[in-house]
Amino acid sequence: MNTYNPYEAPKADVTTPVADEPGIEKVAGAQKLIIYSILAYFVAVAIKAALGPIGFLVLLVALCMGVIGTWRLCTGLGYSMVVRVILMVLMFVPLVSLIVLLVLNAKATGKLRAAGYTVGLLGASR
């Protein structure tokens, strides 16, 4: 006789722990910094349109956050030194830097979700 019950709930291994990779915490922190940098870029554009030169200071803060976040994220993802330097140079090109930040954010989101993190609008959480 067959012991299979078609009405039984499927069995899943829900006790699987979150993957604990060595650089994953660095990726999570760098992703938050990159997200804040992207938001600061948009705030800087709005402030520059409304108030003028004060927006330039916010843009410099966003650039600094983007450069630091890019370096940390590239280190956490294990990119080579050549790729890191190229991305650092691209961070100083106005519109390209925003595209680089968005692409890096997408790569970090994929890596964090694969490691078992929940990724929201303002970053990752376990």
MODELLER restraints for C-alpha pairs under 7 A, 6 or more apart:
rsr = mdl.restraints
at = mdl.atoms
rsr.add(forms.Gaussian(group=physical.xy_distance, feature=features.Distance(at['CA:18:A'], at['CA:115:A']), mean=6.09, stdev=0.5))
rsr.add(forms.Gaussian(group=physical.xy_distance, feature=features.Distance(at['CA:18:A'], at['CA:116:A']), mean=5.02, stdev=0.5))
rsr.add(forms.Gaussian(group=physical.xy_distance, feature=features.Distance(at['CA:19:A'], at['CA:115:A']), mean=4.86, stdev=0.5))
rsr.add(forms.Gaussian(group=physical.xy_distance, feature=features.Distance(at['CA:19:A'], at['CA:116:A']), mean=6.34, stdev=0.5))
rsr.add(forms.Gaussian(group=physical.xy_distance, feature=features.Distance(at['CA:23:A'], at['CA:76:A']), mean=4.74, stdev=0.5))
rsr.add(forms.Gaussian(group=physical.xy_distance, feature=features.Distance(at['CA:24:A'], at['CA:76:A']), mean=6.56, stdev=0.5))
rsr.add(forms.Gaussian(group=physical.xy_distance, feature=features.Distance(at['CA:26:A'], at['CA:72:A']), mean=6.80, stdev=0.5))
rsr.add(forms.Gaussian(group=physical.xy_distance, feature=features.Distance(at['CA:26:A'], at['CA:73:A']), mean=6.93, stdev=0.5))
rsr.add(forms.Gaussian(group=physical.xy_distance, feature=features.Distance(at['CA:26:A'], at['CA:76:A']), mean=5.48, stdev=0.5))
rsr.add(forms.Gaussian(group=physical.xy_distance, feature=features.Distance(at['CA:27:A'], at['CA:73:A']), mean=5.24, stdev=0.5))
rsr.add(forms.Gaussian(group=physical.xy_distance, feature=features.Distance(at['CA:27:A'], at['CA:76:A']), mean=5.12, stdev=0.5))
rsr.add(forms.Gaussian(group=physical.xy_distance, feature=features.Distance(at['CA:27:A'], at['CA:77:A']), mean=6.82, stdev=0.5))
rsr.add(forms.Gaussian(group=physical.xy_distance, feature=features.Distance(at['CA:27:A'], at['CA:108:A']), mean=6.54, stdev=0.5))
rsr.add(forms.Gaussian(group=physical.xy_distance, feature=features.Distance(at['CA:28:A'], at['CA:124:A']), mean=5.93, stdev=0.5))
rsr.add(forms.Gaussian(group=physical.xy_distance, feature=features.Distance(at['CA:30:A'], at['CA:69:A']), mean=4.81, stdev=0.5))
rsr.add(forms.Gaussian(group=physical.xy_distance, feature=features.Distance(at['CA:30:A'], at['CA:72:A']), mean=5.58, stdev=0.5))
rsr.add(forms.Gaussian(group=physical.xy_distance, feature=features.Distance(at['CA:30:A'], at['CA:73:A']), mean=5.15, stdev=0.5))
rsr.add(forms.Gaussian(group=physical.xy_distance, feature=features.Distance(at['CA:31:A'], at['CA:69:A']), mean=6.90, stdev=0.5))
rsr.add(forms.Gaussian(group=physical.xy_distance, feature=features.Distance(at['CA:31:A'], at['CA:73:A']), mean=6.81, stdev=0.5))
rsr.add(forms.Gaussian(group=physical.xy_distance, feature=features.Distance(at['CA:31:A'], at['CA:105:A']), mean=6.14, stdev=0.5))
rsr.add(forms.Gaussian(group=physical.xy_distance, feature=features.Distance(at['CA:31:A'], at['CA:108:A']), mean=6.49, stdev=0.5))
rsr.add(forms.Gaussian(group=physical.xy_distance, feature=features.Distance(at['CA:31:A'], at['CA:123:A']), mean=6.30, stdev=0.5))
rsr.add(forms.Gaussian(group=physical.xy_distance, feature=features.Distance(at['CA:32:A'], at['CA:122:A']), mean=6.33, stdev=0.5))
rsr.add(forms.Gaussian(group=physical.xy_distance, feature=features.Distance(at['CA:32:A'], at['CA:123:A']), mean=4.94, stdev=0.5))
rsr.add(forms.Gaussian(group=physical.xy_distance, feature=features.Distance(at['CA:33:A'], at['CA:65:A']), mean=6.32, stdev=0.5))
rsr.add(forms.Gaussian(group=physical.xy_distance, feature=features.Distance(at['CA:33:A'], at['CA:69:A']), mean=5.31, stdev=0.5))
rsr.add(forms.Gaussian(group=physical.xy_distance, feature=features.Distance(at['CA:34:A'], at['CA:65:A']), mean=6.91, stdev=0.5))
rsr.add(forms.Gaussian(group=physical.xy_distance, feature=features.Distance(at['CA:34:A'], at['CA:66:A']), mean=5.60, stdev=0.5))
rsr.add(forms.Gaussian(group=physical.xy_distance, feature=features.Distance(at['CA:34:A'], at['CA:69:A']), mean=5.27, stdev=0.5))
rsr.add(forms.Gaussian(group=physical.xy_distance, feature=features.Distance(at['CA:34:A'], at['CA:101:A']), mean=6.45, stdev=0.5))
rsr.add(forms.Gaussian(group=physical.xy_distance, feature=features.Distance(at['CA:34:A'], at['CA:105:A']), mean=6.91, stdev=0.5))
rsr.add(forms.Gaussian(group=physical.xy_distance, feature=features.Distance(at['CA:35:A'], at['CA:122:A']), mean=6.46, stdev=0.5))
rsr.add(forms.Gaussian(group=physical.xy_distance, feature=features.Distance(at['CA:37:A'], at['CA:62:A']), mean=4.82, stdev=0.5))
rsr.add(forms.Gaussian(group=physical.xy_distance, feature=features.Distance(at['CA:37:A'], at['CA:65:A']), mean=5.51, stdev=0.5))
rsr.add(forms.Gaussian(group=physical.xy_distance, feature=features.Distance(at['CA:37:A'], at['CA:66:A']), mean=5.34, stdev=0.5))
rsr.add(forms.Gaussian(group=physical.xy_distance, feature=features.Distance(at['CA:38:A'], at['CA:98:A']), mean=6.86, stdev=0.5))
rsr.add(forms.Gaussian(group=physical.xy_distance, feature=features.Distance(at['CA:40:A'], at['CA:58:A']), mean=6.95, stdev=0.5))
rsr.add(forms.Gaussian(group=physical.xy_distance, feature=features.Distance(at['CA:40:A'], at['CA:62:A']), mean=5.31, stdev=0.5))
rsr.add(forms.Gaussian(group=physical.xy_distance, feature=features.Distance(at['CA:41:A'], at['CA:59:A']), mean=6.02, stdev=0.5))
rsr.add(forms.Gaussian(group=physical.xy_distance, feature=features.Distance(at['CA:41:A'], at['CA:62:A']), mean=5.76, stdev=0.5))
rsr.add(forms.Gaussian(group=physical.xy_distance, feature=features.Distance(at['CA:44:A'], at['CA:55:A']), mean=4.79, stdev=0.5))
rsr.add(forms.Gaussian(group=physical.xy_distance, feature=features.Distance(at['CA:44:A'], at['CA:56:A']), mean=6.87, stdev=0.5))
rsr.add(forms.Gaussian(group=physical.xy_distance, feature=features.Distance(at['CA:44:A'], at['CA:58:A']), mean=5.23, stdev=0.5))
rsr.add(forms.Gaussian(group=physical.xy_distance, feature=features.Distance(at['CA:44:A'], at['CA:59:A']), mean=5.26, stdev=0.5))
rsr.add(forms.Gaussian(group=physical.xy_distance, feature=features.Distance(at['CA:45:A'], at['CA:55:A']), mean=6.58, stdev=0.5))
rsr.add(forms.Gaussian(group=physical.xy_distance, feature=features.Distance(at['CA:47:A'], at['CA:54:A']), mean=6.97, stdev=0.5))
rsr.add(forms.Gaussian(group=physical.xy_distance, feature=features.Distance(at['CA:47:A'], at['CA:55:A']), mean=4.80, stdev=0.5))
rsr.add(forms.Gaussian(group=physical.xy_distance, feature=features.Distance(at['CA:48:A'], at['CA:54:A']), mean=6.47, stdev=0.5))
rsr.add(forms.Gaussian(group=physical.xy_distance, feature=features.Distance(at['CA:48:A'], at['CA:55:A']), mean=4.01, stdev=0.5))
rsr.add(forms.Gaussian(group=physical.xy_distance, feature=features.Distance(at['CA:48:A'], at['CA:56:A']), mean=6.62, stdev=0.5))
rsr.add(forms.Gaussian(group=physical.xy_distance, feature=features.Distance(at['CA:67:A'], at['CA:88:A']), mean=6.46, stdev=0.5))
rsr.add(forms.Gaussian(group=physical.xy_distance, feature=features.Distance(at['CA:67:A'], at['CA:91:A']), mean=6.55, stdev=0.5))
rsr.add(forms.Gaussian(group=physical.xy_distance, feature=features.Distance(at['CA:71:A'], at['CA:84:A']), mean=6.63, stdev=0.5))
rsr.add(forms.Gaussian(group=physical.xy_distance, feature=features.Distance(at['CA:74:A'], at['CA:84:A']), mean=6.27, stdev=0.5))
rsr.add(forms.Gaussian(group=physical.xy_distance, feature=features.Distance(at['CA:90:A'], at['CA:96:A']), mean=6.43, stdev=0.5))
rsr.add(forms.Gaussian(group=physical.xy_distance, feature=features.Distance(at['CA:90:A'], at['CA:97:A']), mean=5.82, stdev=0.5))
rsr.add(forms.Gaussian(group=physical.xy_distance, feature=features.Distance(at['CA:91:A'], at['CA:97:A']), mean=4.30, stdev=0.5))
rsr.add(forms.Gaussian(group=physical.xy_distance, feature=features.Distance(at['CA:109:A'], at['CA:119:A']), mean=6.53, stdev=0.5))
rsr.add(forms.Gaussian(group=physical.xy_distance, feature=features.Distance(at['CA:113:A'], at['CA:119:A']), mean=6.84, stdev=0.5))
rsr.add(forms.Gaussian(group=physical.xy_distance, feature=features.Distance(at['CA:117:A'], at['CA:124:A']), mean=6.21, stdev=0.5))
rsr.add(forms.Gaussian(group=physical.xy_distance, feature=features.Distance(at['CA:117:A'], at['CA:125:A']), mean=5.76, stdev=0.5))
rsr.add(forms.Gaussian(group=physical.xy_distance, feature=features.Distance(at['CA:117:A'], at['CA:126:A']), mean=4.80, stdev=0.5))
rsr.add(forms.Gaussian(group=physical.xy_distance, feature=features.Distance(at['CA:118:A'], at['CA:124:A']), mean=5.57, stdev=0.5))
rsr.add(forms.Gaussian(group=physical.xy_distance, feature=features.Distance(at['CA:118:A'], at['CA:125:A']), mean=5.35, stdev=0.5))
rsr.add(forms.Gaussian(group=physical.xy_distance, feature=features.Distance(at['CA:118:A'], at['CA:126:A']), mean=5.92, stdev=0.5))
rsr.add(forms.Gaussian(group=physical.xy_distance, feature=features.Distance(at['CA:119:A'], at['CA:125:A']), mean=6.36, stdev=0.5))
